[in-house]
Amino acid sequence: MKKIIAAVDALHFSASQIAAFRYFAQEQQARLTIICLDNFSAEMVPMTSMYPECYAVNYAQITAEGRAALEWQRTTNIRQLKDVCSEAAVGLRIVETNGFPVQEIVKESRFADLLLLTADISFGDMPDSIPTRFVKETLAAAECPVMVLPETVRPVREIIFSYNGTFSSVYAIRTFTSLFPEYGSTPVKLLYVEEKNHYHIPEEEKIISYLSLHYDQVTTEKLTGEPATAFLAYLIRRNDCIVTYGAYGRSATSRFFHRSDAENVLRTANIPIFITHP
């Protein structure tokens, strides 16, 4: 049985997040543990900018009152989360982050088969982009594969392996294949974008031979144009597939896609995205 963990913010999580995590884990017949993180220091930041004069004069009072309110909200949220998890037979672990949620979830990932995130998970009330800073830093540092889920997870009709012949792209394919043998009967598409005037799929015979050992239906498709744009255009209207990416956030020589390219897909596409690196 696989061990899957999922990260939520103790102060800002939604029922749809938990439902998406539960659905995916149930589909994989995996054991799911919700890692409930908090970051009170980030939550206190808006007070300094909203009330600078009061903050300078009544620092202790504002800090005490603000923290008391956050503690109450956190306690209420965790109580609700415990009820949800107990009803769904889902494990729950409460993690005090002391201001460093990325470090804590990376440590948790060391002992998991898969980490689930949503692209909008953040800490603090300050505006953030999609994917958030927390997600981007976690993707680069995680010590297990990561699946970024949309708000609503739909049945998977196809697996799309993004591929360009590099070690990182093949590593992502191998890791996914090893982690999810239950998708053996799901149609698989090997997706390649013509790069640097290379019109043929690199090592096509070898990669097809490998995939055919694990999947019943394997097809290939070649796209033309700038890779990031072509991939995004291909995926933008899909909501029934999983796509793999390799080597997010690593060095330029080992990375399959530029970090910004993967982030565009995370920001725009409404599908689960599997990301890992050697």
Secondary structure in CASP SS format (residue, H / E / C, confidence):
PFRMAT SS
TARGET T0000
AUTHOR 0000-0000-0000
METHOD secondary structure of the structure
MODEL  1
M C 1.00
K C 1.00
K E 1.00
I E 1.00
I E 1.00
A E 1.00
A E 1.00
V E 1.00
D E 1.00
A C 1.00
L C 1.00
H C 1.00
F C 1.00
S C 1.00
A H 1.00
S H 1.00
Q H 1.00
I H 1.00
A H 1.00
A H 1.00
F H 1.00
R H 1.00
Y H 1.00
F H 1.00
A H 1.00
Q H 1.00
E H 1.00
Q C 1.00
Q C 1.00
A C 1.00
R E 1.00
L E 1.00
T E 1.00
I E 1.00
I E 1.00
C E 1.00
L E 1.00
D C 1.00
N C 1.00
F H 1.00
S H 1.00
A H 1.00
E H 1.00
M H 1.00
V H 1.00
P H 1.00
M H 1.00
T H 1.00
S H 1.00
M H 1.00
Y C 1.00
P H 1.00
E H 1.00
C H 1.00
Y H 1.00
A H 1.00
V H 1.00
N C 1.00
Y H 1.00
A H 1.00
Q H 1.00
I H 1.00
T H 1.00
A H 1.00
E H 1.00
G H 1.00
R H 1.00
A H 1.00
A H 1.00
L H 1.00
E H 1.00
W H 1.00
Q H 1.00
R H 1.00
T H 1.00
T H 1.00
N H 1.00
I H 1.00
R H 1.00
Q H 1.00
L H 1.00
K H 1.00
D H 1.00
V H 1.00
C H 1.00
S H 1.00
E H 1.00
A C 1.00
A C 1.00
V C 1.00
G E 1.00
L E 1.00
R E 1.00
I E 1.00
V E 1.00
E C 1.00
T C 1.00
N C 1.00
G C 1.00
F C 1.00
P H 1.00
V H 1.00
Q H 1.00
E H 1.00
I H 1.00
V H 1.00
K H 1.00
E H 1.00
S H 1.00
R C 1.00
F C 1.00
A C 1.00
D C 1.00
L E 1.00
L E 1.00
L E 1.00
L E 1.00
T E 1.00
A C 1.00
D C 1.00
I C 1.00
S C 1.00
F C 1.00
G C 1.00
D C 1.00
M C 1.00
P C 1.00
D C 1.00
S C 1.00
I C 1.00
P C 1.00
T C 1.00
R H 1.00
F H 1.00
V H 1.00
K H 1.00
E H 1.00
T H 1.00
L H 1.00
A H 1.00
A H 1.00
A C 1.00
E C 1.00
C C 1.00
P C 1.00
V E 1.00
M E 1.00
V E 1.00
L E 1.00
P C 1.00
E C 1.00
T C 1.00
V C 1.00
R C 1.00
P C 1.00
V C 1.00
R C 1.00
E E 1.00
I E 1.00
I E 1.00
F E 1.00
S E 1.00
Y C 1.00
N C 1.00
G C 1.00
T C 1.00
F H 1.00
S H 1.00
S H 1.00
V H 1.00
Y H 1.00
A H 1.00
I H 1.00
R H 1.00
T H 1.00
F H 1.00
T H 1.00
S H 1.00
L H 1.00
F C 1.00
P H 1.00
E H 1.00
Y H 1.00
G C 1.00
S C 1.00
T C 1.00
P C 1.00
V E 1.00
K E 1.00
L E 1.00
L E 1.00
Y E 1.00
V E 1.00
E C 1.00
E E 1.00
K C 1.00
N C 1.00
H E 1.00
Y C 1.00
H C 1.00
I C 1.00
P C 1.00
E C 1.00
E H 1.00
E H 1.00
K H 1.00
I H 1.00
I H 1.00
S H 1.00
Y H 1.00
L H 1.00
S H 1.00
L H 1.00
H H 1.00
Y C 1.00
D C 1.00
Q C 1.00
V E 1.00
T E 1.00
T E 1.00
E E 1.00
K E 1.00
L E 1.00
T C 1.00
G C 1.00
E C 1.00
P H 1.00
A H 1.00
T H 1.00
A H 1.00
F H 1.00
L H 1.00
A H 1.00
Y H 1.00
L H 1.00
I C 1.00
R C 1.00
R C 1.00
N C 1.00
D C 1.00
C E 1.00
I E 1.00
V E 1.00
T E 1.00
Y E 1.00
G E 1.00
A C 1.00
Y C 1.00
G C 1.00
R C 1.00
S C 1.00
A C 1.00
T C 1.00
S C 1.00
R C 1.00
F C 1.00
F C 1.00
H C 1.00
R H 1.00
S H 1.00
D H 1.00
A H 1.00
E H 1.00
N H 1.00
V H 1.00
L H 1.00
R H 1.00
T H 1.00
A C 1.00
N C 1.00
I C 1.00
P C 1.00
I E 1.00
F E 1.00
I E 1.00
T E 1.00
H C 1.00
P C 1.00
END
